[in-house]
Amino acid sequence: MMLPLLIFIVLCFILVYLIQILSQLKEMKEMMRTKQLTELNQVLDDYEEKE
């Protein structure tokens, strides 16, 4: 009788865990994007200074 409930609880935990991982990946992706943009701006600034 308890087995279906146990399986349900485990599935819920797995789902929550996956959602957390996905949100962390999203944050990392955004951080990478801002880092790349910052580097690109730096390169552009350097280029403009040379002109």
Secondary structure, DSSP 8 states (H G I E B T S, - for coil): -HHHHHHHHHHHHHHHHHHHHHHHHHHHHHHHHHHHHHHHHHHHHHHHHH-
